[in-house]
Amino acid sequence: MKKVFVASIDELVPRIGREVLIGEQKIAVYRLSDNQIKAIENVCPHKQGPLAEGIVSGEFVFCPLHDYKISLNDGIVQEPDEGCVRTFETVVEDNQVYVMVD
């Protein structure tokens, strides 16, 4: 696994996603209201909506296109909808946010 710097924690607005590009991979990074940092694939499995533009509520993001509710912990779309997105481990060191990638 490789640790890739994406932002300082202060650059991430709570409950607002930010898209980062690591190689060819589009990743949505979120700072939750409790300052946890989460990262998921930035493409909804339904109609490829940009999840970084979705509404964050607790530990979920709602796709901006069709309101799919996706867990920021495990990437699973909540019922009655189906699907999942890839999640990425995040690390915060000295106010710097990193995403772990293959």
Secondary structure, DSSP 4 states (H G I P E B T S, - for coil): -EEEEEEEGGGSPBT--EEEEETTEEEEEEE-TTS-EEEEESS-TTT---GGGSEEETTEEE-TTT--EEETTT-BBPTTS--B--EE-EEEETTEEEEEE-
